[in-house]
Amino acid sequence: AVMKNQQAVADVKEASASSKPVIRSGKKDTSLSISGQVNRMVFYADNGDQARWFHADNDLSSTRVRFVGKSKLDDVWAAGTNIEVQFESNSTADVTIDQNTAVAASNSFTERKLDERTTVALQAACDTLALSPFDDVISLKVLNQHIEGVAKIGTYGTVKNPAAFLYGHCEMTPIAYCGYGYLLEKLILLATHLGLSSCWLGFYRRRSLGYDLNPPEGEAIPAIGVLGYPSDKKTAYGIVARSISAGRRRKDHGRLFFQQSFSTPFDLSAGGPIAEALEMVRIAPSAGNLQPWRIVVGHDGSAVHVYADLSESYGGLIRKSLKWIDIGIAMCHLDLVLAEQGTTGSWTIDPPKLDGGTHDTEYVASWRSD
């Protein structure tokens, strides 16, 4: 078998050395290059009861092919394309000696970079989302920076094959952080609508992005969003990381939402626009799933008051700025769901007088219907 393989390689080399291009454009200013890699292994397993040969695809740097085309339009302009696809039909994480046949985690390919339409849509949204609900100017950007394989970017764990990043900068004040979380979450939800998966990162290593992000003096980049095309594969590492970060747990409604005062939990069974919006707030992402927001609904539902829970610790590994970002994310969910149902309003900073005090919370803002 080894001799046959060596002869096959020699035959291919001889044929390629004497072959002529198969595809011709007919124009000297037009070119197409094809490159890629094959990263598939063959291995033998024997557990004492049975023995098998397997083939598998490398998870960290899979088989892929790239097409780069370019055409010169005139003396000034040129057009081109960069298409890259990945093939991982038989992941190493899914191969076991007990299976009867090779298990394909997914028969589809993973797109390596954001396509032009998606990039343009996200950048246009960045240009539109310039003002926070409190009229703070916040600059958002798309960093179309693909990182191949598993990247240790920040917070907990790793991110595999990120295609792009969303980031911005704002003043270093609680209300500015709220506005930042509000706007970046809007952008992430748009990315989800465009078919992307996303992940918030509150801690990150700037240089690990392949591009050093430098905010203006006196401002910060408090968090970033990581984008990529979804994969249906679940790895053991991902399951453990999610369990450590409390990725699926949420607090009960009675601990988060109240009616007129903190002594009366809000009754979601009554339904209506406010109840649906509050459920979307409850499942909003937050650092460590701490859900630091507390919400008091006015007696007729025309006002919703947002508070920060001071009992939740954001010290140590989690910066305190993340608390305000998380509250901004919750505000975004509330606003979008109410608007979707035709209930429009605006955000104000006008603390209400609540019976019984604020119960270890700090007032943030109020949503009031138009």
Phi, psi and chi 1 to 4 in degrees:
 res  aa     phi    psi   chi1   chi2   chi3   chi4
   1 ALA       -  -39.3      -      -      -      -
   2 VAL   -65.3  -42.8  173.4      -      -      -
   3 MET   -63.9  -39.0  -67.4  -61.7  -66.8      -
   4 LYS   -64.3  -40.8  -72.4 -176.9  178.2  179.5
   5 ASN   -64.3  -42.4  -73.5  -20.4      -      -
   6 GLN   -62.3  -39.3  -69.7  176.1  -16.0      -
   7 GLN   -68.4  -37.7 -177.5   59.4   47.2      -
   8 ALA   -63.9  -42.3      -      -      -      -
   9 VAL   -62.9  -42.1  171.1      -      -      -
  10 ALA   -63.8  -39.7      -      -      -      -
  11 ASP   -63.6  -41.4  -68.7  -17.5      -      -
  12 VAL   -64.8  -42.3  169.6      -      -      -
  13 LYS   -63.3  -40.9  -72.6 -177.2  176.3 -179.9
  14 GLU   -67.1  -40.7 -178.8 -179.5   -5.1      -
  15 ALA   -67.3  -40.5      -      -      -      -
  16 SER   -70.5  -30.0   61.3      -      -      -
  17 ALA   -68.7  -32.2      -      -      -      -
  18 SER  -103.2   -1.9   59.1      -      -      -
  19 SER   -81.5  158.4   62.8      -      -      -
  20 LYS  -107.6  161.1  -63.1 -179.1  179.8 -179.9
  21 PRO   -55.9  135.7  -24.5   33.4      -      -
  22 VAL   -82.3  -34.3  177.8      -      -      -
  23 ILE  -112.8  129.7  -58.4  174.3      -      -
  24 ARG  -126.2  136.5  -66.4 -176.2  175.8   86.2
  25 SER   -82.9  -24.0   66.6      -      -      -
  26 GLY    85.0   -3.1      -      -      -      -
  27 LYS  -130.1  132.3  -62.7 -179.6  180.0  179.6
  28 LYS   -71.1  -19.2   63.4  178.0 -179.0  179.6
  29 ASP   -91.7    8.6  -65.9  -30.3      -      -
  30 THR  -116.9  133.2  -60.2      -      -      -
  31 SER  -139.9  153.7   63.5      -      -      -
  32 LEU  -140.9  123.6  172.1   66.4      -      -
  33 SER  -115.6  142.1   62.6      -      -      -
  34 ILE  -123.3  128.1  -57.9  175.0      -      -
  35 SER  -143.2  174.9   60.1      -      -      -
  36 GLY   160.3 -164.2      -      -      -      -
  37 GLN  -153.1  153.7   66.1  179.7   37.6      -
  38 VAL  -115.6  120.5  176.4      -      -      -
  39 ASN  -130.1   73.4 -160.1  -12.9      -      -
  40 ARG  -125.7  138.2  170.4  163.7  -74.1 -160.4
  41 MET  -117.4  156.3   67.0  176.7  178.4      -
  42 VAL  -118.7  128.3  178.2      -      -      -
  43 PHE  -140.9  162.7   63.4   96.8      -      -
  44 TYR  -117.6  134.5  177.1   78.8      -      -
  45 ALA  -128.0  140.4      -      -      -      -
  46 ASP  -143.1  113.7 -172.8  -19.0      -      -
  47 ASN  -102.1   12.4   64.1    2.4      -      -
  48 GLY    95.8  -28.4      -      -      -      -
  49 ASP  -101.6  -33.5  -64.6  -35.8      -      -
  50 GLN  -148.5  157.7   56.7 -179.8  -40.9      -
  51 ALA  -135.4  139.4      -      -      -      -
  52 ARG  -146.7  155.2  -68.7 -179.9 -178.2 -133.7
  53 TRP   -99.1  140.6  -74.5   92.5      -      -
  54 PHE  -132.4  155.1  -67.5   93.4      -      -
  55 HIS  -120.5  150.1   67.9   82.1      -      -
  56 ALA  -154.0  156.0      -      -      -      -
  57 ASP   -98.4  141.8  -62.4  -60.3      -      -
  58 ASN   -69.7  129.0 -170.2  -55.4      -      -
  59 ASP   -72.6  -34.4  -80.9  -15.5      -      -
  60 LEU   -78.5  -34.2  -62.8 -177.8      -      -
  61 SER  -149.8   86.4 -176.6      -      -      -
  62 SER   -80.9  171.5  -57.3      -      -      -
  63 THR   -60.3  135.1  -62.1      -      -      -
  64 ARG  -155.3  162.7   67.4 -164.9   58.1  167.5
  65 VAL  -137.6  144.0   60.5      -      -      -
  66 ARG  -127.8  135.5  179.8 -170.8  -60.5  111.6
  67 PHE  -118.2  120.1  -57.9   87.7      -      -
  68 VAL  -120.7  114.7  179.2      -      -      -
  69 GLY  -116.2  149.2      -      -      -      -
  70 LYS  -150.1  139.6 -176.0  177.9 -179.9 -178.7
  71 SER  -140.6  130.5 -180.0      -      -      -
  72 LYS   -85.2  120.4 -170.9  174.2 -178.4 -178.4
  73 LEU   -82.6  -42.3  -56.5  179.1      -      -
  74 ASP  -156.6 -160.5   53.8   33.1      -      -
  75 ASP   -70.3  -16.7  -67.3  -23.3      -      -
  76 VAL  -112.3  -44.4  178.2      -      -      -
  77 TRP  -101.6  147.3  -65.9   93.4      -      -
  78 ALA  -142.5  152.3      -      -      -      -
  79 ALA  -126.4  153.0      -      -      -      -
  80 GLY  -160.2  176.6      -      -      -      -
  81 THR  -147.3  152.3 -176.6      -      -      -
  82 ASN  -135.4  105.2 -175.3  -15.1      -      -
  83 ILE  -114.7  126.6  -58.2  172.7      -      -
  84 GLU  -135.1  129.1 -173.9  171.4  -13.3      -
  85 VAL  -127.7  152.0  -65.8      -      -      -
  86 GLN  -119.7  142.9  169.7 -178.1  -70.6      -
  87 PHE  -120.5  123.3  -56.4   91.1      -      -
  88 GLU  -144.3   65.5 -165.8  171.4  -19.6      -
  89 SER   -74.5  -20.7   58.7      -      -      -
  90 ASN  -141.0   83.1 -151.9   39.4      -      -
  91 SER   -67.3  145.4  167.0      -      -      -
  92 THR   -61.4  -27.1   53.5      -      -      -
  93 ALA   -72.4  -15.9      -      -      -      -
  94 ASP  -107.9    0.4  -62.2  -42.7      -      -
  95 VAL   -94.4  124.4  175.7      -      -      -
  96 THR  -132.3  158.8   68.6      -      -      -
  97 ILE   -72.1  -20.2 -165.8  171.8      -      -
  98 ASP   -83.6  -12.5  -64.1  -40.5      -      -
  99 GLN   -73.9  149.9   67.0 -169.7   42.7      -
 100 ASN   -80.5  -34.6  -67.2  -36.4      -      -
 101 THR  -136.0  168.7   58.8      -      -      -
 102 ALA   -63.4  131.5      -      -      -      -
 103 VAL   -93.3  125.5  175.4      -      -      -
 104 ALA   -97.3  114.4      -      -      -      -
 105 ALA   -65.6  -35.9      -      -      -      -
 106 SER  -158.4  134.8  172.9      -      -      -
 107 ASN   -92.1   -0.9  -71.4  -34.6      -      -
 108 SER   -92.5  168.0   61.9      -      -      -
 109 PHE  -103.5  161.1   56.6   84.2      -      -
 110 THR  -101.7  123.6  -57.9      -      -      -
 111 GLU   -73.2  133.5  -62.7  179.9   60.3      -
 112 ARG   -85.8  -28.9  -54.4  -63.9  -58.2  176.1
 113 LYS  -133.1  159.0  -62.0  179.5 -179.5  179.0
 114 LEU   -66.3  135.9  -64.5 -168.7      -      -
 115 ASP   -73.8  165.2   59.3   68.2      -      -
 116 GLU   -63.0  -39.1 -172.7   64.8   21.4      -
 117 ARG   -61.8  -43.5  179.5 -174.4   64.1   85.5
 118 THR   -66.6  -43.1  -57.8      -      -      -
 119 THR   -61.1  -45.0  -57.0      -      -      -
 120 VAL   -63.1  -41.9  169.1      -      -      -
 121 ALA   -63.5  -42.3      -      -      -      -
 122 LEU   -68.4  -41.2  -70.3  173.3      -      -
 123 GLN   -67.1  -37.6 -170.0   55.2   62.3      -
 124 ALA   -62.6  -39.0      -      -      -      -
 125 ALA   -66.0  -38.6      -      -      -      -
 126 CYS   -58.7  -42.5  -72.0      -      -      -
 127 ASP   -66.9  -30.8  -62.5  -22.3      -      -
 128 THR   -79.1  -39.5  -57.7      -      -      -
 129 LEU   -84.8   73.3  -61.1  173.2      -      -
 130 ALA  -102.4  -24.0      -      -      -      -
 131 LEU  -116.4  134.5  -72.6  177.5      -      -
 132 SER   -77.2  172.2   77.1      -      -      -
 133 PRO   -59.7  -16.2  -22.9   32.9      -      -
 134 PHE  -107.0   17.0  -47.4  108.8      -      -
 135 ASP    66.9   22.1  -67.0  -29.2      -      -
 136 ASP   -80.2  136.4  -68.9  -41.7      -      -
 137 VAL   -80.3  119.9  177.1      -      -      -
 138 ILE  -129.3  121.6  -63.9  176.3      -      -
 139 SER   -92.2  120.2  174.7      -      -      -
 140 LEU  -111.3  147.3  -63.5  176.0      -      -
 141 LYS  -143.2  158.4  -61.3  178.1 -177.7  179.1
 142 VAL  -107.7  124.1 -179.7      -      -      -
 143 LEU  -104.6   99.9  176.5   59.8      -      -
 144 ASN   -81.1   72.7 -158.4  -18.6      -      -
 145 GLN  -122.2   99.5  179.6   78.7   13.4      -
 146 HIS   -78.9  134.8  162.8   66.1      -      -
 147 ILE  -117.7  122.0  -60.9  177.9      -      -
 148 GLU   -79.9  137.5 -178.6 -179.7  -48.3      -
 149 GLY    79.8 -158.2      -      -      -      -
 150 VAL   -86.1  125.0  175.1      -      -      -
 151 ALA  -116.5  132.4      -      -      -      -
 152 LYS   -90.6   89.9 -179.4   70.4  174.9  178.3
 153 ILE   -94.6  -37.4  -62.8  172.2      -      -
 154 GLY   164.6 -170.1      -      -      -      -
 155 THR    43.6 -135.0   47.7      -      -      -
 156 TYR   -96.1  147.5   59.3   87.5      -      -
 157 GLY    70.4 -157.0      -      -      -      -
 158 THR  -133.1  167.1   59.0      -      -      -
 159 VAL  -123.9  131.7  178.5      -      -      -
 160 LYS  -102.6  126.3 -177.8  179.0  179.1 -178.7
 161 ASN    55.0   47.7  -64.8  -33.9      -      -
 162 PRO   -62.3  139.7   24.3  -34.0      -      -
 163 ALA   -96.6  -30.3      -      -      -      -
 164 ALA  -163.6  170.4      -      -      -      -
 165 PHE  -134.4  145.8  -57.3   88.4      -      -
 166 LEU  -111.6  133.9  -57.5  174.5      -      -
 167 TYR  -156.0  170.2   73.1   99.8      -      -
 168 GLY  -165.0 -173.4      -      -      -      -
 169 HIS  -141.7  153.5   48.4   80.7      -      -
 170 CYS  -152.7  169.9   65.8      -      -      -
 171 GLU   -66.8  156.8  -65.5 -178.5   -4.3      -
 172 MET   -93.6   64.2  -66.5 -180.0  -75.5      -
 173 THR  -129.6  153.3   64.0      -      -      -
 174 PRO   -54.6  -44.3  -28.4   36.2      -      -
 175 ILE   -69.9  -32.1 -157.0   66.6      -      -
 176 ALA   -69.3  -38.6      -      -      -      -
 177 TYR   -62.7  -39.2  -70.7  140.6      -      -
 178 CYS   -59.8  -46.3  -82.4      -      -      -
 179 GLY   -62.8  -37.1      -      -      -      -
 180 TYR   -63.7  -47.4 -175.7   87.6      -      -
 181 GLY   -62.2  -39.2      -      -      -      -
 182 TYR   -60.4  -50.3  179.0   98.8      -      -
 183 LEU   -72.8  -41.5  -67.4  179.8      -      -
 184 LEU   -67.4  -33.6 -166.5   58.0      -      -
 185 GLU   -66.4  -37.4  178.7   67.1   -0.6      -
 186 LYS   -58.9  -41.8  -93.3 -166.6  172.4 -178.3
 187 LEU   -67.8  -40.0 -162.5   57.8      -      -
 188 ILE   -66.5  -38.0  -74.9  175.7      -      -
 189 LEU   -65.7  -35.9  -69.0  174.2      -      -
 190 LEU   -63.6  -42.9  170.8   62.1      -      -
 191 ALA   -60.1  -39.1      -      -      -      -
 192 THR   -62.9  -41.8  -57.4      -      -      -
 193 HIS   -61.8  -30.8  176.0   70.9      -      -
 194 LEU   -83.7    4.4  -65.2  173.0      -      -
 195 GLY    96.1   12.7      -      -      -      -
 196 LEU   -98.2  156.4  -61.6  170.7      -      -
 197 SER   -99.0  158.5  -71.9      -      -      -
 198 SER  -145.1  163.8   62.3      -      -      -
 199 CYS  -152.0  127.8  175.6      -      -      -
 200 TRP   -78.3  138.2  -86.9   88.3      -      -
 201 LEU  -126.4  116.0  -70.7 -175.9      -      -
 202 GLY   -85.4  -29.9      -      -      -      -
 203 PHE  -113.1  138.5  -78.6  125.8      -      -
 204 TYR  -157.1  156.4   59.5   93.4      -      -
 205 ARG  -101.0  114.5  -61.4  176.3  175.9   87.5
 206 ARG   -56.7  -45.5  -67.6 -178.5 -176.4  176.6
 207 ARG   -72.4  -19.4  -65.5 -168.9 -178.9  -80.8
 208 SER   -71.0  -13.8   67.6      -      -      -
 209 LEU   -80.3   -6.7  -55.2 -178.9      -      -
 210 GLY    80.0    9.0      -      -      -      -
 211 TYR  -157.6  125.6 -173.5   86.3      -      -
 212 ASP   -84.7  114.2 -163.8    6.2      -      -
 213 LEU   -88.7  122.3  -52.1  178.9      -      -
 214 ASN  -121.8  108.5  -66.8  -53.9      -      -
 215 PRO   -74.3  159.4   28.6  -34.9      -      -
 216 PRO   -60.7  159.1  -20.5   31.7      -      -
 217 GLU   -60.0  134.1 -174.8  176.1   -5.6      -
 218 GLY    86.6    0.3      -      -      -      -
 219 GLU  -123.7  170.2  -63.1 -169.7    0.4      -
 220 ALA  -139.3  158.3      -      -      -      -
 221 ILE  -106.8   88.0  -57.0  173.8      -      -
 222 PRO   -72.7  -21.6   26.1  -33.2      -      -
 223 ALA  -163.8  161.9      -      -      -      -
 224 ILE  -133.2  161.9   62.9  174.7      -      -
 225 GLY  -111.4  134.6      -      -      -      -
 226 VAL  -105.2  131.4 -175.7      -      -      -
 227 LEU  -117.7  150.6  -58.7  179.6      -      -
 228 GLY  -169.9  169.4      -      -      -      -
 229 TYR   -84.5  135.5  -71.1   90.8      -      -
 230 PRO   -64.5  146.6   22.9  -32.1      -      -
 231 SER  -119.2  138.1  171.4      -      -      -
 232 ASP   -89.0    7.6   56.9    3.1      -      -
 233 LYS   -86.5  139.3  -69.5 -172.3  -58.6  179.2
 234 LYS  -114.9  120.4  -67.3 -177.3  179.2 -179.9
 235 THR   -98.8  158.4   64.2      -      -      -
 236 ALA   -61.1  -38.5      -      -      -      -
 237 TYR   -62.7  -43.3 -178.2   87.1      -      -
 238 GLY   -63.6  -39.2      -      -      -      -
 239 ILE   -64.7  -43.3  -65.5  171.6      -      -
 240 VAL   -65.2  -44.0  171.7      -      -      -
 241 ALA   -61.6  -40.0      -      -      -      -
 242 ARG   -66.6  -40.0  177.2  172.4  -74.8  -85.5
 243 SER   -66.8  -36.5   65.6      -      -      -
 244 ILE   -66.4  -38.3  -67.0  173.3      -      -
 245 SER   -86.5    6.9   66.0      -      -      -
 246 ALA    56.9   43.1      -      -      -      -
 247 GLY   -63.2  -19.0      -      -      -      -
 248 ARG  -115.8   -9.4  -65.7 -173.1 -179.4  -84.7
 249 ARG   -83.2  143.2  -65.1 -165.2  -64.8  -89.0
 250 ARG  -137.6  150.2  -65.0  -68.9 -168.2  -86.9
 251 LYS   -72.5  156.7  -69.3 -176.4  173.3   69.4
 252 ASP   -70.1  155.8  -66.8  -27.6      -      -
 253 HIS   -56.5  -38.8  -58.9   89.1      -      -
 254 GLY   -64.1  -18.1      -      -      -      -
 255 ARG   -92.5   -9.4  -62.1  176.0   59.4 -172.5
 256 LEU  -115.4  -33.6  -60.0  173.0      -      -
 257 PHE  -123.1  139.5  -48.6  127.7      -      -
 258 PHE  -138.5  161.9  -55.0   88.8      -      -
 259 GLN  -116.2  111.9 -178.0   82.0   48.1      -
 260 GLN    69.4  -32.2  -60.9 -173.7   57.9      -
 261 SER  -153.1  167.4   71.7      -      -      -
 262 PHE   -75.6   -3.6  -77.9  104.8      -      -
 263 SER   -89.4   -9.6   58.9      -      -      -
 264 THR  -124.7  109.7  -53.7      -      -      -
 265 PRO   -62.5  146.9  -21.2   33.0      -      -
 266 PHE   -75.3  137.5 -176.2   81.7      -      -
 267 ASP   -91.0  100.7 -177.7   12.4      -      -
 268 LEU   -76.4  -15.4  -90.8   73.4      -      -
 269 SER   -66.8  -17.9   63.2      -      -      -
 270 ALA   -69.4  -19.2      -      -      -      -
 271 GLY    73.0 -160.9      -      -      -      -
 272 GLY    95.8  171.7      -      -      -      -
 273 PRO   -57.4  -42.2  -22.6   32.6      -      -
 274 ILE   -64.7  -42.9  -66.6  -67.1      -      -
 275 ALA   -62.0  -43.4      -      -      -      -
 276 GLU   -66.5  -40.1 -175.5  173.8  -18.4      -
 277 ALA   -64.3  -39.5      -      -      -      -
 278 LEU   -66.9  -33.7  -67.8 -179.5      -      -
 279 GLU   -65.0  -38.9  173.0   58.8   17.9      -
 280 MET   -68.2  -29.8  -65.6  -58.2  103.1      -
 281 VAL   -68.4  -41.2  168.9      -      -      -
 282 ARG   -61.6  -35.2 -169.4 -179.6   75.3   87.4
 283 ILE   -94.2    7.5   63.5  175.2      -      -
 284 ALA   -64.2  148.5      -      -      -      -
 285 PRO   -71.2  150.3   26.8  -34.4      -      -
 286 SER  -155.1  155.1   60.9      -      -      -
 287 ALA   -61.4  123.3      -      -      -      -
 288 GLY    63.7   12.8      -      -      -      -
 289 ASN    54.7   36.9 -106.7  -14.2      -      -
 290 LEU   -75.5  -22.2  -69.3  179.1      -      -
 291 GLN    45.6   69.8  -63.1  174.1  -89.7      -
 292 PRO   -79.6    4.6   32.7  -37.0      -      -
 293 TRP   -90.8  146.0   50.6   80.9      -      -
 294 ARG  -129.9  134.2  -60.2  -65.5  179.4  -93.6
 295 ILE  -125.9  132.1  -69.3  178.6      -      -
 296 VAL  -116.1  122.8  178.4      -      -      -
 297 VAL   -94.3  134.5 -179.3      -      -      -
 298 GLY   -64.3  167.4      -      -      -      -
 299 HIS   -62.2  -31.5   71.9  -78.0      -      -
 300 ASP  -108.3    6.8   59.6   -5.1      -      -
 301 GLY    78.1    4.7      -      -      -      -
 302 SER   -83.7   -7.9   62.2      -      -      -
 303 ALA  -138.9  139.3      -      -      -      -
 304 VAL  -129.0  120.7  178.7      -      -      -
 305 HIS  -105.9  128.6  -49.1  -67.8      -      -
 306 VAL  -106.7  131.9  179.9      -      -      -
 307 TYR  -126.4  155.0  -68.4   79.8      -      -
 308 ALA   -97.6  131.0      -      -      -      -
 309 ASP   -80.7  113.4  180.0   16.3      -      -
 310 LEU   -78.2  -10.8  -59.8  180.0      -      -
 311 SER   -79.5  -18.8   65.3      -      -      -
 312 GLU   -81.6  122.4  -65.2  -72.5   11.2      -
 313 SER   -84.6  126.1  172.9      -      -      -
 314 TYR  -113.8   22.9  -89.5   67.4      -      -
 315 GLY   -84.5 -171.6      -      -      -      -
 316 GLY    64.9 -120.3      -      -      -      -
 317 LEU   -73.5  -19.2  -66.1  177.7      -      -
 318 ILE  -112.2  118.0  -54.7  179.4      -      -
 319 ARG   -66.8  148.4  -64.5  177.4  -62.6 -175.4
 320 LYS   -65.5  -25.5  -66.9 -178.2  178.6  179.0
 321 SER   -62.0  -26.8   63.5      -      -      -
 322 LEU   -65.7  -28.2  -62.7 -176.8      -      -
 323 LYS   -59.5  -44.7  171.2 -177.0  -71.1 -173.4
 324 TRP   -73.1  -34.0  -54.5  106.6      -      -
 325 ILE   -62.6  -44.4  -69.2  175.3      -      -
 326 ASP   -61.5  -39.1  -69.7  -16.0      -      -
 327 ILE   -66.2  -37.4  -68.3  172.8      -      -
 328 GLY   -62.6  -38.2      -      -      -      -
 329 ILE   -62.0  -44.5  -65.7  172.2      -      -
 330 ALA   -62.5  -40.5      -      -      -      -
 331 MET   -62.1  -38.3  -69.2  167.9   55.4      -
 332 CYS   -61.6  -46.2  174.1      -      -      -
 333 HIS   -61.3  -43.9  -78.2 -140.7      -      -
 334 LEU   -60.3  -48.1  179.4   76.9      -      -
 335 ASP   -62.8  -46.6 -151.6    0.1      -      -
 336 LEU   -66.6  -41.4  -70.6  177.9      -      -
 337 VAL   -67.9  -42.7  175.3      -      -      -
 338 LEU   -63.8  -42.0  -70.5  175.0      -      -
 339 ALA   -64.1  -38.2      -      -      -      -
 340 GLU   -61.0  -30.5  179.7   72.1   19.3      -
 341 GLN   -92.1    7.0  -60.8  179.1   80.5      -
 342 GLY    85.1   11.0      -      -      -      -
 343 THR  -102.9   98.9  -53.9      -      -      -
 344 THR   -94.9  154.7   58.0      -      -      -
 345 GLY  -167.4 -170.7      -      -      -      -
 346 SER  -146.6  162.5   58.2      -      -      -
 347 TRP   -97.3  136.9  -68.5   96.6      -      -
 348 THR  -134.4  161.2   63.0      -      -      -
 349 ILE  -113.0   94.5  -60.5  178.5      -      -
 350 ASP  -151.4   86.6 -176.6   16.8      -      -
 351 PRO   -61.0  132.1   -3.4    7.3      -      -
 352 PRO   -81.6  165.8   32.4  -35.4      -      -
 353 LYS   -97.3  112.3  -66.5 -178.1  179.5  179.2
 354 LEU  -102.1  139.7  -59.1 -179.7      -      -
 355 ASP   -70.9  132.7  -64.8  -24.9      -      -
 356 GLY    89.8    3.7      -      -      -      -
 357 GLY    84.9 -174.3      -      -      -      -
 358 THR  -103.8   -3.0   57.0      -      -      -
 359 HIS    52.8   63.1  -68.8 -101.6      -      -
 360 ASP    57.6   42.5 -160.3   23.2      -      -
 361 THR  -130.3  165.5   63.0      -      -      -
 362 GLU  -126.0  128.0  179.9  179.4  -19.3      -
 363 TYR   -64.3  141.5  173.8   77.6      -      -
 364 VAL  -117.3  -62.1  179.4      -      -      -
 365 ALA  -165.4  168.6      -      -      -      -
 366 SER  -128.8  137.5  -62.6      -      -      -
 367 TRP   -96.3  127.8  178.3   92.0      -      -
 368 ARG  -126.8  133.5  -59.9 -176.9 -173.6  -83.9
 369 SER   -68.3  151.3   62.1      -      -      -
 370 ASP   -72.4      -  -65.9  -22.4      -      -
